[in-house]
């Protein structure tokens, strides 16, 4: 899960300019959606194994939340606050994050029930 958190933090616009990772904003947006799907799968199939590891879940959720914020320019600089090229994250990305939170708070019944090999 630390790998997911690290990847999510690298997909934020602020870290992309400072890192050696040369990805385009569109690629970062696609990576973000893929990371949300991976974490959703982990929550769905490995919920029981994650018990007691809330610090890791919070780390991933914080890292996935960070890129959704739009950096605003200071009033003194006079530059425009946002361009779509610099910040490609849209409502689609926010909805993917929202689904993760919903899945964490209100899990599917199948992910909570123990899997048994005996069918009666």
Phi and psi in radians as a Rosetta constraint file:
Dihedral C 1 N 2 CA 2 C 2 CIRCULARHARMONIC -1.121 0.35
Dihedral N 2 CA 2 C 2 N 3 CIRCULARHARMONIC -0.579 0.35
Dihedral C 2 N 3 CA 3 C 3 CIRCULARHARMONIC -1.106 0.35
Dihedral N 3 CA 3 C 3 N 4 CIRCULARHARMONIC -0.703 0.35
Dihedral C 3 N 4 CA 4 C 4 CIRCULARHARMONIC -1.128 0.35
Dihedral N 4 CA 4 C 4 N 5 CIRCULARHARMONIC -0.766 0.35
Dihedral C 4 N 5 CA 5 C 5 CIRCULARHARMONIC -1.089 0.35
Dihedral N 5 CA 5 C 5 N 6 CIRCULARHARMONIC -0.725 0.35
Dihedral C 5 N 6 CA 6 C 6 CIRCULARHARMONIC -1.147 0.35
Dihedral N 6 CA 6 C 6 N 7 CIRCULARHARMONIC -0.731 0.35
Dihedral C 6 N 7 CA 7 C 7 CIRCULARHARMONIC -1.138 0.35
Dihedral N 7 CA 7 C 7 N 8 CIRCULARHARMONIC -0.677 0.35
Dihedral C 7 N 8 CA 8 C 8 CIRCULARHARMONIC -1.158 0.35
Dihedral N 8 CA 8 C 8 N 9 CIRCULARHARMONIC -0.686 0.35
Dihedral C 8 N 9 CA 9 C 9 CIRCULARHARMONIC -1.202 0.35
Dihedral N 9 CA 9 C 9 N 10 CIRCULARHARMONIC -0.506 0.35
Dihedral C 9 N 10 CA 10 C 10 CIRCULARHARMONIC -1.324 0.35
Dihedral N 10 CA 10 C 10 N 11 CIRCULARHARMONIC -0.310 0.35
Dihedral C 10 N 11 CA 11 C 11 CIRCULARHARMONIC -1.501 0.35
Dihedral N 11 CA 11 C 11 N 12 CIRCULARHARMONIC -0.029 0.35
Dihedral C 11 N 12 CA 12 C 12 CIRCULARHARMONIC -1.345 0.35
Dihedral N 12 CA 12 C 12 N 13 CIRCULARHARMONIC 2.584 0.35
Dihedral C 12 N 13 CA 13 C 13 CIRCULARHARMONIC -1.086 0.35
Dihedral N 13 CA 13 C 13 N 14 CIRCULARHARMONIC -0.586 0.35
Dihedral C 13 N 14 CA 14 C 14 CIRCULARHARMONIC -1.183 0.35
Dihedral N 14 CA 14 C 14 N 15 CIRCULARHARMONIC -0.693 0.35
Dihedral C 14 N 15 CA 15 C 15 CIRCULARHARMONIC -1.425 0.35
Dihedral N 15 CA 15 C 15 N 16 CIRCULARHARMONIC -0.372 0.35
Dihedral C 15 N 16 CA 16 C 16 CIRCULARHARMONIC -1.152 0.35
Dihedral N 16 CA 16 C 16 N 17 CIRCULARHARMONIC -0.614 0.35
Dihedral C 16 N 17 CA 17 C 17 CIRCULARHARMONIC -1.318 0.35
Dihedral N 17 CA 17 C 17 N 18 CIRCULARHARMONIC -0.470 0.35
Dihedral C 17 N 18 CA 18 C 18 CIRCULARHARMONIC -1.567 0.35
Dihedral N 18 CA 18 C 18 N 19 CIRCULARHARMONIC -0.333 0.35
Dihedral C 18 N 19 CA 19 C 19 CIRCULARHARMONIC -1.629 0.35
Dihedral N 19 CA 19 C 19 N 20 CIRCULARHARMONIC 2.956 0.35
Dihedral C 19 N 20 CA 20 C 20 CIRCULARHARMONIC -1.455 0.35
Dihedral N 20 CA 20 C 20 N 21 CIRCULARHARMONIC -0.035 0.35
Dihedral C 20 N 21 CA 21 C 21 CIRCULARHARMONIC -1.339 0.35
Dihedral N 21 CA 21 C 21 N 22 CIRCULARHARMONIC 1.921 0.35
Dihedral C 21 N 22 CA 22 C 22 CIRCULARHARMONIC -1.714 0.35
Dihedral N 22 CA 22 C 22 N 23 CIRCULARHARMONIC 1.370 0.35
Dihedral C 22 N 23 CA 23 C 23 CIRCULARHARMONIC -1.964 0.35
Dihedral N 23 CA 23 C 23 N 24 CIRCULARHARMONIC 2.640 0.35
Dihedral C 23 N 24 CA 24 C 24 CIRCULARHARMONIC -1.400 0.35
Dihedral N 24 CA 24 C 24 N 25 CIRCULARHARMONIC 2.799 0.35
Dihedral C 24 N 25 CA 25 C 25 CIRCULARHARMONIC -1.013 0.35
Dihedral N 25 CA 25 C 25 N 26 CIRCULARHARMONIC -0.622 0.35
Dihedral C 25 N 26 CA 26 C 26 CIRCULARHARMONIC -1.144 0.35
Dihedral N 26 CA 26 C 26 N 27 CIRCULARHARMONIC -0.696 0.35
Dihedral C 26 N 27 CA 27 C 27 CIRCULARHARMONIC -1.124 0.35
Dihedral N 27 CA 27 C 27 N 28 CIRCULARHARMONIC -0.698 0.35
Dihedral C 27 N 28 CA 28 C 28 CIRCULARHARMONIC -1.102 0.35
Dihedral N 28 CA 28 C 28 N 29 CIRCULARHARMONIC -0.670 0.35
Dihedral C 28 N 29 CA 29 C 29 CIRCULARHARMONIC -1.154 0.35
Dihedral N 29 CA 29 C 29 N 30 CIRCULARHARMONIC -0.702 0.35
Dihedral C 29 N 30 CA 30 C 30 CIRCULARHARMONIC -1.195 0.35
Dihedral N 30 CA 30 C 30 N 31 CIRCULARHARMONIC -0.664 0.35
Dihedral C 30 N 31 CA 31 C 31 CIRCULARHARMONIC -1.108 0.35
Dihedral N 31 CA 31 C 31 N 32 CIRCULARHARMONIC -0.667 0.35
Dihedral C 31 N 32 CA 32 C 32 CIRCULARHARMONIC -1.070 0.35
Dihedral N 32 CA 32 C 32 N 33 CIRCULARHARMONIC -0.801 0.35
Dihedral C 32 N 33 CA 33 C 33 CIRCULARHARMONIC -1.117 0.35
Dihedral N 33 CA 33 C 33 N 34 CIRCULARHARMONIC -0.679 0.35
Dihedral C 33 N 34 CA 34 C 34 CIRCULARHARMONIC -1.132 0.35
Dihedral N 34 CA 34 C 34 N 35 CIRCULARHARMONIC -0.708 0.35
Dihedral C 34 N 35 CA 35 C 35 CIRCULARHARMONIC -1.125 0.35
Dihedral N 35 CA 35 C 35 N 36 CIRCULARHARMONIC -0.655 0.35
Dihedral C 35 N 36 CA 36 C 36 CIRCULARHARMONIC -1.111 0.35
Dihedral N 36 CA 36 C 36 N 37 CIRCULARHARMONIC -0.705 0.35
Dihedral C 36 N 37 CA 37 C 37 CIRCULARHARMONIC -1.164 0.35
Dihedral N 37 CA 37 C 37 N 38 CIRCULARHARMONIC -0.715 0.35
Dihedral C 37 N 38 CA 38 C 38 CIRCULARHARMONIC -1.103 0.35
Dihedral N 38 CA 38 C 38 N 39 CIRCULARHARMONIC -0.807 0.35
Dihedral C 38 N 39 CA 39 C 39 CIRCULARHARMONIC -1.172 0.35
Dihedral N 39 CA 39 C 39 N 40 CIRCULARHARMONIC -0.608 0.35
Dihedral C 39 N 40 CA 40 C 40 CIRCULARHARMONIC -1.088 0.35
Dihedral N 40 CA 40 C 40 N 41 CIRCULARHARMONIC -0.719 0.35
Dihedral C 40 N 41 CA 41 C 41 CIRCULARHARMONIC -1.133 0.35
Dihedral N 41 CA 41 C 41 N 42 CIRCULARHARMONIC -0.718 0.35
Dihedral C 41 N 42 CA 42 C 42 CIRCULARHARMONIC -1.084 0.35
Dihedral N 42 CA 42 C 42 N 43 CIRCULARHARMONIC -0.762 0.35
Dihedral C 42 N 43 CA 43 C 43 CIRCULARHARMONIC -1.120 0.35
Dihedral N 43 CA 43 C 43 N 44 CIRCULARHARMONIC -0.668 0.35
Dihedral C 43 N 44 CA 44 C 44 CIRCULARHARMONIC -1.234 0.35
Dihedral N 44 CA 44 C 44 N 45 CIRCULARHARMONIC -0.724 0.35
Dihedral C 44 N 45 CA 45 C 45 CIRCULARHARMONIC -1.790 0.35
Dihedral N 45 CA 45 C 45 N 46 CIRCULARHARMONIC -0.280 0.35
Dihedral C 45 N 46 CA 46 C 46 CIRCULARHARMONIC -2.215 0.35
Dihedral N 46 CA 46 C 46 N 47 CIRCULARHARMONIC 0.498 0.35
Dihedral C 46 N 47 CA 47 C 47 CIRCULARHARMONIC -1.019 0.35
Dihedral N 47 CA 47 C 47 N 48 CIRCULARHARMONIC -0.763 0.35
Dihedral C 47 N 48 CA 48 C 48 CIRCULARHARMONIC -1.119 0.35
Dihedral N 48 CA 48 C 48 N 49 CIRCULARHARMONIC -0.659 0.35
Dihedral C 48 N 49 CA 49 C 49 CIRCULARHARMONIC -1.253 0.35
Dihedral N 49 CA 49 C 49 N 50 CIRCULARHARMONIC -0.341 0.35
Dihedral C 49 N 50 CA 50 C 50 CIRCULARHARMONIC -1.491 0.35
Dihedral N 50 CA 50 C 50 N 51 CIRCULARHARMONIC -0.099 0.35
Dihedral C 50 N 51 CA 51 C 51 CIRCULARHARMONIC -0.982 0.35
Dihedral N 51 CA 51 C 51 N 52 CIRCULARHARMONIC 2.296 0.35
Dihedral C 51 N 52 CA 52 C 52 CIRCULARHARMONIC 1.438 0.35
Dihedral N 52 CA 52 C 52 N 53 CIRCULARHARMONIC 0.008 0.35
Dihedral C 52 N 53 CA 53 C 53 CIRCULARHARMONIC -2.006 0.35
Dihedral N 53 CA 53 C 53 N 54 CIRCULARHARMONIC 0.728 0.35
Dihedral C 53 N 54 CA 54 C 54 CIRCULARHARMONIC -1.096 0.35
Dihedral N 54 CA 54 C 54 N 55 CIRCULARHARMONIC -0.485 0.35
Dihedral C 54 N 55 CA 55 C 55 CIRCULARHARMONIC -1.108 0.35
Dihedral N 55 CA 55 C 55 N 56 CIRCULARHARMONIC -0.579 0.35
Dihedral C 55 N 56 CA 56 C 56 CIRCULARHARMONIC -1.289 0.35
Dihedral N 56 CA 56 C 56 N 57 CIRCULARHARMONIC -0.682 0.35
Dihedral C 56 N 57 CA 57 C 57 CIRCULARHARMONIC -1.108 0.35
Dihedral N 57 CA 57 C 57 N 58 CIRCULARHARMONIC -0.757 0.35
Dihedral C 57 N 58 CA 58 C 58 CIRCULARHARMONIC -1.118 0.35
Dihedral N 58 CA 58 C 58 N 59 CIRCULARHARMONIC -0.667 0.35
Dihedral C 58 N 59 CA 59 C 59 CIRCULARHARMONIC -1.056 0.35
Dihedral N 59 CA 59 C 59 N 60 CIRCULARHARMONIC -0.780 0.35
Dihedral C 59 N 60 CA 60 C 60 CIRCULARHARMONIC -1.155 0.35
Dihedral N 60 CA 60 C 60 N 61 CIRCULARHARMONIC -0.793 0.35
Dihedral C 60 N 61 CA 61 C 61 CIRCULARHARMONIC -1.113 0.35
Dihedral N 61 CA 61 C 61 N 62 CIRCULARHARMONIC -0.688 0.35
Dihedral C 61 N 62 CA 62 C 62 CIRCULARHARMONIC -1.136 0.35
Dihedral N 62 CA 62 C 62 N 63 CIRCULARHARMONIC -0.712 0.35
Dihedral C 62 N 63 CA 63 C 63 CIRCULARHARMONIC -1.178 0.35
Dihedral N 63 CA 63 C 63 N 64 CIRCULARHARMONIC -0.576 0.35
Dihedral C 63 N 64 CA 64 C 64 CIRCULARHARMONIC -1.364 0.35
Dihedral N 64 CA 64 C 64 N 65 CIRCULARHARMONIC -0.434 0.35
Dihedral C 64 N 65 CA 65 C 65 CIRCULARHARMONIC -1.341 0.35
Dihedral N 65 CA 65 C 65 N 66 CIRCULARHARMONIC -0.621 0.35
Dihedral C 65 N 66 CA 66 C 66 CIRCULARHARMONIC -0.943 0.35
Dihedral N 66 CA 66 C 66 N 67 CIRCULARHARMONIC -0.810 0.35
Dihedral C 66 N 67 CA 67 C 67 CIRCULARHARMONIC -1.169 0.35
Dihedral N 67 CA 67 C 67 N 68 CIRCULARHARMONIC -0.267 0.35
Dihedral C 67 N 68 CA 68 C 68 CIRCULARHARMONIC -1.331 0.35
Dihedral N 68 CA 68 C 68 N 69 CIRCULARHARMONIC -0.288 0.35
Dihedral C 68 N 69 CA 69 C 69 CIRCULARHARMONIC -1.389 0.35
Dihedral N 69 CA 69 C 69 N 70 CIRCULARHARMONIC 2.429 0.35
Dihedral C 69 N 70 CA 70 C 70 CIRCULARHARMONIC -1.618 0.35
Dihedral N 70 CA 70 C 70 N 71 CIRCULARHARMONIC 2.107 0.35
Dihedral C 70 N 71 CA 71 C 71 CIRCULARHARMONIC -1.279 0.35
Dihedral N 71 CA 71 C 71 N 72 CIRCULARHARMONIC 2.219 0.35
Dihedral C 71 N 72 CA 72 C 72 CIRCULARHARMONIC -1.747 0.35
Dihedral N 72 CA 72 C 72 N 73 CIRCULARHARMONIC 2.504 0.35
Dihedral C 72 N 73 CA 73 C 73 CIRCULARHARMONIC -1.321 0.35
Dihedral N 73 CA 73 C 73 N 74 CIRCULARHARMONIC 2.633 0.35
Dihedral C 73 N 74 CA 74 C 74 CIRCULARHARMONIC -1.251 0.35
Dihedral N 74 CA 74 C 74 N 75 CIRCULARHARMONIC 2.639 0.35
Dihedral C 74 N 75 CA 75 C 75 CIRCULARHARMONIC -1.067 0.35
Dihedral N 75 CA 75 C 75 N 76 CIRCULARHARMONIC -0.448 0.35
Dihedral C 75 N 76 CA 76 C 76 CIRCULARHARMONIC -1.286 0.35
Dihedral N 76 CA 76 C 76 N 77 CIRCULARHARMONIC -0.508 0.35
Dihedral C 76 N 77 CA 77 C 77 CIRCULARHARMONIC -1.300 0.35
Dihedral N 77 CA 77 C 77 N 78 CIRCULARHARMONIC -0.534 0.35
Dihedral C 77 N 78 CA 78 C 78 CIRCULARHARMONIC 1.334 0.35
Dihedral N 78 CA 78 C 78 N 79 CIRCULARHARMONIC 0.031 0.35
Dihedral C 78 N 79 CA 79 C 79 CIRCULARHARMONIC -1.492 0.35
Dihedral N 79 CA 79 C 79 N 80 CIRCULARHARMONIC 2.857 0.35
Dihedral C 79 N 80 CA 80 C 80 CIRCULARHARMONIC -1.180 0.35
Dihedral N 80 CA 80 C 80 N 81 CIRCULARHARMONIC 2.611 0.35
Dihedral C 80 N 81 CA 81 C 81 CIRCULARHARMONIC -1.334 0.35
Dihedral N 81 CA 81 C 81 N 82 CIRCULARHARMONIC -0.599 0.35
Dihedral C 81 N 82 CA 82 C 82 CIRCULARHARMONIC -2.644 0.35
Dihedral N 82 CA 82 C 82 N 83 CIRCULARHARMONIC 2.461 0.35
Dihedral C 82 N 83 CA 83 C 83 CIRCULARHARMONIC -2.230 0.35
Dihedral N 83 CA 83 C 83 N 84 CIRCULARHARMONIC 2.567 0.35
Dihedral C 83 N 84 CA 84 C 84 CIRCULARHARMONIC -1.148 0.35
Dihedral N 84 CA 84 C 84 N 85 CIRCULARHARMONIC -0.454 0.35
Dihedral C 84 N 85 CA 85 C 85 CIRCULARHARMONIC -1.238 0.35
Dihedral N 85 CA 85 C 85 N 86 CIRCULARHARMONIC -0.623 0.35
Dihedral C 85 N 86 CA 86 C 86 CIRCULARHARMONIC -1.417 0.35
Dihedral N 86 CA 86 C 86 N 87 CIRCULARHARMONIC -0.503 0.35
Dihedral C 86 N 87 CA 87 C 87 CIRCULARHARMONIC -2.307 0.35
Dihedral N 87 CA 87 C 87 N 88 CIRCULARHARMONIC 1.531 0.35
Dihedral C 87 N 88 CA 88 C 88 CIRCULARHARMONIC -1.445 0.35
Dihedral N 88 CA 88 C 88 N 89 CIRCULARHARMONIC 0.004 0.35
Dihedral C 88 N 89 CA 89 C 89 CIRCULARHARMONIC -1.346 0.35
Dihedral N 89 CA 89 C 89 N 90 CIRCULARHARMONIC 2.276 0.35
Dihedral C 89 N 90 CA 90 C 90 CIRCULARHARMONIC -2.156 0.35
Dihedral N 90 CA 90 C 90 N 91 CIRCULARHARMONIC -2.927 0.35
Dihedral C 90 N 91 CA 91 C 91 CIRCULARHARMONIC -1.116 0.35
Dihedral N 91 CA 91 C 91 N 92 CIRCULARHARMONIC -0.446 0.35
Dihedral C 91 N 92 CA 92 C 92 CIRCULARHARMONIC -1.092 0.35
Dihedral N 92 CA 92 C 92 N 93 CIRCULARHARMONIC -0.722 0.35
Dihedral C 92 N 93 CA 93 C 93 CIRCULARHARMONIC -1.230 0.35
Dihedral N 93 CA 93 C 93 N 94 CIRCULARHARMONIC -0.681 0.35
Dihedral C 93 N 94 CA 94 C 94 CIRCULARHARMONIC -1.127 0.35
Dihedral N 94 CA 94 C 94 N 95 CIRCULARHARMONIC -0.655 0.35
Dihedral C 94 N 95 CA 95 C 95 CIRCULARHARMONIC -1.160 0.35
Dihedral N 95 CA 95 C 95 N 96 CIRCULARHARMONIC -0.656 0.35
Dihedral C 95 N 96 CA 96 C 96 CIRCULARHARMONIC -1.112 0.35
Dihedral N 96 CA 96 C 96 N 97 CIRCULARHARMONIC -0.711 0.35
Dihedral C 96 N 97 CA 97 C 97 CIRCULARHARMONIC -1.159 0.35
Dihedral N 97 CA 97 C 97 N 98 CIRCULARHARMONIC -0.708 0.35
Dihedral C 97 N 98 CA 98 C 98 CIRCULARHARMONIC -1.082 0.35
Dihedral N 98 CA 98 C 98 N 99 CIRCULARHARMONIC -0.681 0.35
Dihedral C 98 N 99 CA 99 C 99 CIRCULARHARMONIC -1.109 0.35
Dihedral N 99 CA 99 C 99 N 100 CIRCULARHARMONIC -0.658 0.35
Dihedral C 99 N 100 CA 100 C 100 CIRCULARHARMONIC -1.066 0.35
Dihedral N 100 CA 100 C 100 N 101 CIRCULARHARMONIC -0.811 0.35
Dihedral C 100 N 101 CA 101 C 101 CIRCULARHARMONIC -1.098 0.35
Dihedral N 101 CA 101 C 101 N 102 CIRCULARHARMONIC -0.716 0.35
Dihedral C 101 N 102 CA 102 C 102 CIRCULARHARMONIC -1.117 0.35
Dihedral N 102 CA 102 C 102 N 103 CIRCULARHARMONIC -0.701 0.35
Dihedral C 102 N 103 CA 103 C 103 CIRCULARHARMONIC -1.160 0.35
Dihedral N 103 CA 103 C 103 N 104 CIRCULARHARMONIC -0.606 0.35
Dihedral C 103 N 104 CA 104 C 104 CIRCULARHARMONIC -1.250 0.35
Dihedral N 104 CA 104 C 104 N 105 CIRCULARHARMONIC -0.730 0.35
Dihedral C 104 N 105 CA 105 C 105 CIRCULARHARMONIC -1.390 0.35
Dihedral N 105 CA 105 C 105 N 106 CIRCULARHARMONIC -0.706 0.35
Dihedral C 105 N 106 CA 106 C 106 CIRCULARHARMONIC -2.213 0.35
Dihedral N 106 CA 106 C 106 N 107 CIRCULARHARMONIC 1.383 0.35
Dihedral C 106 N 107 CA 107 C 107 CIRCULARHARMONIC -1.246 0.35
Dihedral N 107 CA 107 C 107 N 108 CIRCULARHARMONIC 2.783 0.35
Dihedral C 107 N 108 CA 108 C 108 CIRCULARHARMONIC -1.182 0.35
Dihedral N 108 CA 108 C 108 N 109 CIRCULARHARMONIC 2.574 0.35
Dihedral C 108 N 109 CA 109 C 109 CIRCULARHARMONIC -1.067 0.35
Dihedral N 109 CA 109 C 109 N 110 CIRCULARHARMONIC -0.617 0.35
Dihedral C 109 N 110 CA 110 C 110 CIRCULARHARMONIC -1.110 0.35
Dihedral N 110 CA 110 C 110 N 111 CIRCULARHARMONIC -0.555 0.35
Dihedral C 110 N 111 CA 111 C 111 CIRCULARHARMONIC -1.357 0.35
Dihedral N 111 CA 111 C 111 N 112 CIRCULARHARMONIC -0.238 0.35
Dihedral C 111 N 112 CA 112 C 112 CIRCULARHARMONIC -1.680 0.35
Dihedral N 112 CA 112 C 112 N 113 CIRCULARHARMONIC -0.416 0.35
Dihedral C 112 N 113 CA 113 C 113 CIRCULARHARMONIC -1.416 0.35
Dihedral N 113 CA 113 C 113 N 114 CIRCULARHARMONIC 2.485 0.35
Dihedral C 113 N 114 CA 114 C 114 CIRCULARHARMONIC -1.212 0.35
Dihedral N 114 CA 114 C 114 N 115 CIRCULARHARMONIC 2.530 0.35
Dihedral C 114 N 115 CA 115 C 115 CIRCULARHARMONIC -1.525 0.35
Dihedral N 115 CA 115 C 115 N 116 CIRCULARHARMONIC 2.148 0.35
Dihedral C 115 N 116 CA 116 C 116 CIRCULARHARMONIC -2.011 0.35
Dihedral N 116 CA 116 C 116 N 117 CIRCULARHARMONIC 2.574 0.35
Dihedral C 116 N 117 CA 117 C 117 CIRCULARHARMONIC -1.549 0.35
Dihedral N 117 CA 117 C 117 N 118 CIRCULARHARMONIC -0.255 0.35
Dihedral C 117 N 118 CA 118 C 118 CIRCULARHARMONIC -1.604 0.35
Dihedral N 118 CA 118 C 118 N 119 CIRCULARHARMONIC 2.040 0.35
Dihedral C 118 N 119 CA 119 C 119 CIRCULARHARMONIC -1.836 0.35
Dihedral N 119 CA 119 C 119 N 120 CIRCULARHARMONIC 2.105 0.35
